[in-house]
Amino acid sequence: MSKLDDVYAKLQVKTGAKLALIVLDGLGDLATKSQGWLTPLEAAKTPNLDALTRSGCAQGRMIPVAPGITPGSGPGHLALFGYDPIEWEVGRGVIETLGLGIELKNGDVAARANFCTLDAKGIVTDRRAGRIATEVCERLCGILSSKIKKVGTTEVLIYPGKEHRFVIVFRGKGLEGPLTDTDPNREGLPIAEAKPTDPDNAGQKKVAKLIADFYKLALPLLAKEKTANGFLMRGVAHQPDIPTFEQRYGLKAAAIAVYPMYKGLSQLVGMTKIEGPETIAQQFERYVKEYDNYDFFFIHYKYTDKAGEDGNFAAKVKAIEDFDAALPIFLAKKPDVIAITGDHSTPAAAKGHSWHPQPVLLHSELSGSDKLDRFTETGANSGSLSVFEAKYLMRLMQANAKMFDKYGA
């Protein structure tokens, strides 16, 4: 615990307040000429968000990790949960595995994997294999898991996720992470080599060899597939020891997410995963049903990020409008503190995550009003929250919930 965290902990009091963090994944965007100098938030028709904004909100922009650093979803969400993503580095494989409901044992090393498309020379032509259907992913994972149960003496466990995503768990003695990705992070390059982040770490070197040997066994099994004839691995790591959300904030927390990774992120910090909902309307309905059972709700919405990564401006606008259409369900049971934001920016023009600060809206009895009519990047630029690091959002939410005593005389 840092000295600042120790100060927060000493000031913290129980108030019985309800808090909700709503994350539109990859919400932040850029106004470009090709988009008529509008961001998706600015182009979208959002009457419910507009009404919430006019009812009294503070706005600002958040730096997800540090200036100029483009975050993955893991660091982006850990920061939103109030964990410094530089201090608490968590591998994506661990997050995805936990999200699928798979228990990791001490010594396990997990990797998040994407099926991809390779040309005849082994060059990656599509990092997501055309976003194959989940049923295809399940079939391919079945082929791999039935043929490869071990690499040497190390057990290999393979589990399908949604669409092109799956996880690989290496279970054996003397294994350690993290390692570099085999994902080259863009098309036109071959599958990269997984390397130890610490060249002197024997456990990491052992895992690097395991991954190389696993590829030799697995790629021939996929060779006849038209699109998903390869795979890329990211976030190769073991599970860290991290303080729980309730230990840190004194709040009983629940997560209502659809995709495994975000369920895993919430589970990593001790939130209760609420299973079942598939649409944002269903997520909000479940929030209303569970309102009395928890102090804090994390609600995750994926489709803004998917559209941004596809470079589809119109789809991102529609995703925001679909979210807005469901928002009244949530607002029917309004908590004491609401934060609406993204875990990072995913500009449609960039077709991927970026370092640009994401917009944030904060609503409470004590948030005051920035006298803005809409929640947009342009409005957030002039908001009273200004620009701050995302790791402080939880502390601002607590302050708005009157959860801190005065510091000093």
N, C-alpha and C positions, 0 to 999 in steps of 0.2 A: 504494500500500500504506500503510495506516495505521500509526502507531507501535506499536499493539498487535499488528497482523499481523506486523510486523517482529520483535517479541519472540517470537511463536510460531514464526516461520520459523527463528530462530536456535536455538531449543530443540529443534526437530524432529529425530527420529532414525528410522531404518528399523528395524523390528522383525519384519517378515514376518507381522504379524497380519492376520487377516481381519475385515472389518467389514461389517455389513449394516444398511441403513436401510429399514424397511418402512413405507410410507405408506398408511394407509387414508384416502383423500381425504375431507375434511370430517368427520372422526371425532367431534370434540367436539360436545356437545349440552347441552341444559338439562333439568333435572327440573321438569316442570310438572304442575299439578293434573290436566289432561286425560290425562296419561300416567301417572297414578298416582304422581306424584312420583319417577319413575324416568327415567334417560337410557337410550338404546338399549344402551349398553355394560352398564348395570346390569340391564336386562331380558333381555339375550341370555344363552343358555346357552353358555358358553365353557370347556369343561373343559380344553382344551389351553393356552389363555392362562392359565387359573387355575393349572395345573401349572407353567408357566414362571414365573409370579409367585411361587409358593411356593418355587421352587428357588433364589430369591435375586435380587431385582430392586430397583432404586431407581425411584421414581415422582415425578412433578411435573407442573407445568402450564407451557406456553410461550406467550408473547406473540408472535404472528407478525410484527408490524411495530412497533407502538408502542401504548400503552394507548388504547383507544377507536377504533382504526383498523381497519376491516373490509378484509381483503386479498382480492385476486383470487388465482387459483391460481399465477400467475407469481411475484408477490412472496412468497407463502407458501412455494413450493418453493425459490426462491433463498435465502431465509432458512435453510431446512433444510440446504441445501448449504453454508451458512456465508458467503454473500454478503449484505452489508447491503442489504436491499431499498430503502432510501432512497437509498443511494449508487449502487446498480446498478439503474436503472430500465429495464426491458426490455418492449417492447410485445408484447401478446398475439399480434398478427399475425405478428411475427417468429418467436415460439415455435411457433405452429401450423404455419407454413409449413415451418420446418426439420423439424418432426415428421412431415410428409408426405413427407419426403425430397427436398424442392425446394431447390435451391441458390439463395441470394440473392447478387446481384452488388452491387458498390459503387454506391450511389445508389438502389437499390431501396427502395420503401416498401411494406410489407405490412400487411394488415388481416385480422383474424379476422372472419368474418361468420356470422350466423345467418339462415336463412330464418325469416320471421315471418308472422303473419296480420294483415291490415289490414281495417278495415271500410270502408264506402262513403265515409266522410269522411277516410280516411287515418289513422285512429286505430289504434294497435297493440292488438289484442285477445288475442294469444298470441305472446310473444316467441320461442317455439321451434317455432311452427307445428305443435303437437301432436306434437313429436319425430318428424317424418316419417321414413320408412325411408331407409336409405342409398341404395337404388336410385333413389328419387324425387329425392334431392339430386343424384345423378349426372346424372339426366335434365335437371334444371333448370339445373345448371351447364353442361351441354352446350349448351342453348339460348342461355344468356348468352354463352358463349365463342365460339360460332359466329357470333353477330350483332354482338358488340362486341369487336373486336380492338385498337382504338385509341380514345383520346379525344384529339382533336387529333393531336399528334405523339408522344404518350406511349403506349407499349404497355401493354395490359391483359391480365393472365394470371389465369385463374380455375381453381381446383382444388377438387374435392369432398373433404370429410372424412367423418366418421361422422355418421349421422342428419341433423340439420338444419344441421350446421356445414360451412363451406367457407372458403377463403381467396382474397383478391384481392391481386395484386401489381401495382403501378404501376412501370413501368420506363422511365426517360427521363432527361433532363438537368435539373439544378437542383432535384431533389426532396429533401425533408427532412421528418422527423417530429420529435417526436410531435404528434398532433392529438387533439382531444377525440372522444369516441365519438358515433356517430349513434344508438346504443342509448339510449333514455330510461330504461332500467333498471327500468321497471315498465310494466304495461299501463295503458291509459287515456290515453296521451299520443301525439302524432304522432312520426314519425321526427325525431330531433334533427339539427341542423346541425353538421357537422364544422368545428371552428374551430382555428386555430393556438394552441398553448400559449404561443408567443411572438409577439405581434401584429406585431413588427417583422421577423420572419424571412421572407424572400422565398420560400425553399423550402417552408416550411409553408403560406404563402398560396397558392402554386401548387398544392399538393396539395389544399387545401381546395376550390379551384375545380374541380379534376379530379373530386373525389368528388361535388360537386354536379352536374356535367355527366354523370357516370356514372349517377347516380340517374335523371336525365331520360331517359337511353337505356334503362336496364334495367327500370324499373318497368312501363312499358307491355308489355314482353315477358312479364311474370308476371301481368298483370291478370286473365286468365281462369282462373288457378289458384284452387281453392276454399279451400285453407288456406295454402299457401306463396306468397302473392301479393305479398310484400315481403321485405325483408331489412334487417338491422341490422349496423353495423360497429363493431368494438371494437379497441382496441390498435393504432391506426394509427401505425406507427413504422418506423425503419430499424434495422439490426442494429448493436449496440454492440460495441466492442472490450473483451473481458472476459478476465481471466486464466483459464487452464484449471484444472480440478480437480486434475490431476496436478501442475501447477506450484505450486498452493497447498498441497497436502497430501502430495505425494510418493506418492500412491496411484493405481494403475491401476484405473479405475472402469468398471463396466458398468451399464447401465440395462435393466431388464426391465419394460416398460410396454406397454399395449395401445393407449391413445388417443394420437393424434398430438401433442397439446399437451405431454404429459409426455415423450414421446420428444424433442420439440423442446427442452424445457427442459434435458434431460440432454445433448443434443448441443451446446447453446449453451455449456456449461461443459466440453466435451471428453470426455464419457463415451461409451463405445461402446454404440450401440443394438443390443440383441439382439432380432431380429425373430422372429415366429412364434407365440409363445404367445398364447392368447386367453382362457383362464380362469386363475384364481389357482392352481389345482392345476398347470396346465401351466407357469405362471411359476415355481413352486417347483421343479418337475421340471427346468426348464432351468437354474435356479440351481445345483442339485446337479450337473448335467452340466458347468457352466462353473466350478465352484468353484475349481479349480486354476489357472485362467487369469487371475483378477483378484484385486485386494486388497480392493476395495470394491464392494458391490452395492446399487443403488437399485431397490427393487421397489415398483411402484405399483398400487394397487387402487382403482378408481373408484366402485364401486356404493354405498358409504356416502354419498357426496356426492350422487349422483343421487337417492337416496331422500329425503335431507334437503331437497333443493331442491323435490321434489314434495310435501313436507309429509307424507310417508308414514312414520310412526313404525314400523309393523309391518315395512315393507320394509327399513328401516334395521337393525332388529333381525335380520332374516333375512340381510342382507348380512354382518353381523358374524358370525353363526353359520356362514355358508358359508365365510367366511375362516378361522374357527377350525377347521372340519372339515378344511381342507387344510393347516393349519399343521404337522402331524407330518411331512409331506414335507420341509419346510424344516428342521425340527429334527433330522432324521436326519443332516444335515451342518451341525451347529451352528458358526457362526463364533465368533471370540473376543469380539466385541462385537456386540450386537443392540440396535437402537433401534426401537421400534414407536410410531407416533404418527400425527397427521394434519397436513396443511399449514395447516389452519385449522379452525374449527368451522362446521358447517352444521346448526343446530338445526332439527328437523322443525317445531317451532312457528313458526319464523321463515320457513321456506320459502326460505332463502337463506343465503349466507355471513354470518358475524357476527364481532364483535371479541372474543368470549369466548376466553380462553386454552384451547388444546387440551391434552388429557392426553398424557403421554409416559411410556414404560416403557424403562428402560435395564438391560440384563443383561450382566454380564461377571464375570470372576474377581474384579475389584476394585470391583464396583458395591455390594457389601454387600447387606443385605436390610432393607427397610422393614417386614418381617413383616406384609405384607398378603396376603390370600387371593385377591384379584381385582384386575384392572386396570380401574379405573373412574374417573370424574371425582371422586367422593367420596373414594376412596382416594388418588388423586393429590394432592388438596388437603392431605393430611397427610404426603406423601412427603418424603424427604430432599432431593430436588432443588429443592423449593420452587417458586417462580414465577420464570422467567428468560426472556430474549429468545431466540427460536428461532435466531438467528444464531450462538449459542454452542453449539448442540447438537453440531456437528461437532467442536468443540474438546474437549467432554466425551467424545465417542466416542474421539478420539485419546488423551486422557489415560487412559481405561480400557484402551486398547490399548498403554499404556506407551510412547507415541511422543514424550514430552517429557522432556528432561533437567531437572534442578533449576534454578530461576531464582535467581541470586545466591548469595552465600556461605552 
